[in-house]
């Protein structure tokens, strides 16, 4: 078998070895095409076939007639040892290495059983043969079969990430799973401990970098969402800002609010709580509201900002006569106001509401202040803050609930009538209004203040247990909620 020694010398005299680097394994022909036949050229394959034929012929004629094999016994022994070494190297199985990747769960594929010397690709389930291959996730892969679940391109990096049972490029994993700030649109940075830390609004689940709480990023004065850098909010002349969704239903002047005032009066009449006196309703700026609050001898005000007042004193208030227009930089300009002198004809001289708020928020504030007016006109005694403000919050919550029910009913009616673009726009608008109304209800329900929050929860519990009329009768007689 001297032919075997000649052939291996002619091919360079080296046995292919596996090289291990990171998660990749490859043969020396890293850049060459992978073949299952091996490393020989066409000329060398012909030499092998010819040598095998000569060897078989020589063996048939008998060892005693071949002086060459006798004279070269030591060479034959070397050739046989070399052949055995080659066969052992081809059958050798390297132990799988643990995968190195970033986040996520380790993928454990079902073990594939195959004969020694064979590797089955976990991706295409075919034999890998000789050539470049990957050993990761306790399995073998063709390089082109180990692909990113996001971009579907082969993963050739030394590190990758997992989500569930799916591999990702580290960058693709970050794009898909690393949270982005809803304000600056950048990836939320990690804290000194290497953990992703962000803030989120408890209702809207708007995620943002912690730094935005201190860098002057404005919030919508209605829904409390932060202003994204790529979306401009509208600025009011008192420094407040409105998001574009809340701006769609905003009420900006006194005359615009009168129809809503009539609706809330009708809501009270439906509860057998009609307000007989004509109480003026005025929409005012923040400064006028604060000045009117200072002129009152008594009253309870919801901090950090008062958005409504039920007045009992005579004074002059600056009311908004005409809504402003929005000029350069989305700023409100050309607002027209006029002084309005309040005259005391009854226990209530006026109801003041802060301008520039969406209809549902304006209505809930108005429903709250209407309850103050109704109790004063009905001759209720001076109540503790938690009882008076609590029952007023109950009426505001009840009005919001009725409005949201009517929005849901209108959605059903509109979906069965027309399918035009106008109807679609109205449905989109009503969907946001419903979400906004739910947020205002959430604000009332989750208020942690002892006056407005605890007072509301005690009042709501009493109304649920005894009904609104019996609760009000008990408050009139005792000044407390029934328990």
Rosetta blueprint (number, residue, H / E / L):
1 X L
2 X H
3 X H
4 X H
5 X H
6 X H
7 X H
8 X H
9 X H
10 X H
11 X L
12 X L
13 X L
14 X L
15 X L
16 X L
17 X L
18 X L
19 X E
20 X E
21 X E
22 X L
23 X L
24 X E
25 X E
26 X E
27 X L
28 X L
29 X L
30 X L
31 X L
32 X L
33 X L
34 X L
35 X L
36 X L
37 X L
38 X L
39 X L
40 X L
41 X L
42 X H
43 X H
44 X H
45 X H
46 X H
47 X H
48 X H
49 X H
50 X H
51 X H
52 X H
53 X H
54 X H
55 X H
56 X H
57 X H
58 X H
59 X H
60 X H
61 X H
62 X L
63 X H
64 X H
65 X H
66 X L
67 X H
68 X H
69 X H
70 X H
71 X H
72 X L
73 X H
74 X H
75 X H
76 X H
77 X H
78 X H
79 X H
80 X H
81 X H
82 X H
83 X H
84 X H
85 X H
86 X H
87 X H
88 X H
89 X H
90 X H
91 X H
92 X L
93 X L
94 X L
95 X L
96 X L
97 X L
98 X L
99 X L
100 X L
101 X E
102 X L
103 X L
104 X L
105 X L
106 X L
107 X L
108 X L
109 X L
110 X L
111 X L
112 X L
113 X L
114 X L
115 X L
116 X L
117 X L
118 X L
119 X L
120 X E
121 X E
122 X L
123 X L
124 X L
125 X L
126 X L
127 X E
128 X L
129 X L
130 X L
131 X L
132 X L
133 X E
134 X E
135 X E
136 X E
137 X L
138 X L
139 X E
140 X E
141 X E
142 X L
143 X L
144 X L
145 X L
146 X L
147 X E
148 X L
149 X L
150 X L
151 X L
152 X L
153 X L
154 X E
155 X L
156 X L
157 X L
158 X L
159 X L
160 X E
161 X E
162 X E
163 X E
164 X L
165 X L
166 X E
167 X E
168 X E
169 X L
170 X H
171 X H
172 X H
173 X H
174 X H
175 X H
176 X H
177 X H
178 X L
179 X L
180 X E
181 X L
182 X L
183 X L
184 X L
185 X L
186 X L
187 X E
188 X L
189 X L
190 X E
191 X L
192 X L
193 X L
194 X L
195 X L
196 X E
197 X L
198 X L
199 X E
200 X E
201 X L
202 X L
203 X L
204 X L
205 X L
206 X L
207 X E
208 X E
209 X L
210 X H
211 X H
212 X H
213 X H
214 X L
215 X L
216 X L
217 X L
218 X L
219 X E
220 X E
221 X L
222 X L
223 X L
224 X L
225 X L
226 X E
227 X L
228 X L
229 X L
230 X L
231 X L
232 X L
233 X L
234 X E
235 X E
236 X L
237 X L
238 X L
239 X L
240 X L
241 X E
242 X E
243 X L
244 X H
245 X H
246 X H
247 X H
248 X L
249 X L
250 X E
251 X E
252 X L
253 X L
254 X H
255 X H
256 X H
257 X H
258 X H
259 X H
260 X H
261 X H
262 X H
263 X H
264 X H
265 X H
266 X H
267 X H
268 X H
269 X H
270 X H
271 X L
272 X L
273 X L
274 X L
275 X L
276 X L
277 X L
278 X L
279 X L
280 X E
281 X E
282 X E
283 X E
284 X E
285 X L
286 X H
287 X H
288 X H
289 X H
290 X H
291 X H
292 X H
293 X H
294 X H
295 X H
296 X L
297 X L
298 X L
299 X L
300 X L
301 X L
302 X L
303 X L
304 X L
305 X L
306 X L
307 X L
308 X E
309 X E
310 X E
311 X E
312 X L
313 X L
314 X L
315 X L
316 X E
317 X E
318 X E
319 X E
320 X E
321 X E
322 X E
323 X L
324 X L
325 X E
326 X E
327 X L
328 X H
329 X H
330 X H
331 X E
332 X E
333 X E
334 X L
335 X L
336 X E
337 X E
338 X E
339 X E
340 X E
341 X E
342 X L
343 X L
344 X L
345 X L
346 X L
347 X L
348 X L
349 X L
350 X E
351 X E
352 X E
353 X E
354 X E
355 X L
356 X L
357 X E
358 X E
359 X H
360 X H
361 X H
362 X H
363 X H
364 X H
365 X H
366 X H
367 X H
368 X H
369 X H
370 X H
371 X H
372 X H
373 X H
374 X H
375 X H
376 X H
377 X H
378 X L
379 X L
380 X L
381 X L
382 X L
383 X L
384 X L
385 X H
386 X H
387 X H
388 X H
389 X H
390 X H
391 X H
392 X H
393 X H
394 X H
395 X H
396 X H
397 X H
398 X H
399 X H
400 X H
401 X H
402 X H
403 X H
404 X H
405 X H
406 X H
407 X H
408 X H
409 X H
410 X H
411 X H
412 X H
413 X H
414 X H
415 X H
416 X L
417 X L
418 X L
419 X L
420 X L
421 X H
422 X H
423 X H
424 X H
425 X H
426 X H
427 X H
428 X H
429 X H
430 X H
431 X H
432 X H
433 X H
434 X H
435 X H
436 X H
437 X H
438 X H
439 X H
440 X H
441 X H
442 X H
443 X H
444 X H
445 X H
446 X H
447 X L
448 X L
449 X L
450 X L
451 X L
452 X H
453 X H
454 X H
455 X H
456 X H
457 X H
458 X H
459 X H
460 X H
461 X H
462 X H
463 X H
464 X H
465 X H
466 X H
467 X L
468 X H
469 X H
470 X H
471 X H
472 X H
473 X H
474 X H
475 X H
476 X H
477 X H
478 X H
479 X L
480 X L
481 X L
482 X L
483 X L
